[in-house]
Amino acid sequence: MVDGVVIFEEDTPLELINSIKPDVLVKGGDYTVEEIVGANEVKLNGGRVVINSLIDGYSTTGIIDKLKTLNKSDQ
């Protein structure tokens, strides 16, 4: 379950993470905990970092591309 999604303009979400102090920080399986911006801050606040396995054929970019295609067909 997701409580919210936030778009941020900065290069990294560190300021946002420090501000909202999430209980869980989730990243894709192409990252290690050491590479995840904000992982230390989340853990220091008692939260946890989850790395989801990648599944071939499924990606955020793929979903966005499909939505763009669907949107164009509606015009």
Secondary structure, DSSP 4 states (H G I P E B T S, - for coil): --S------SSSSHHHHHHH--SEEEEETT--GGGSTTHHHHHHTT-EEEEEPP-TT--HHHHHHHHHHHHHHT-
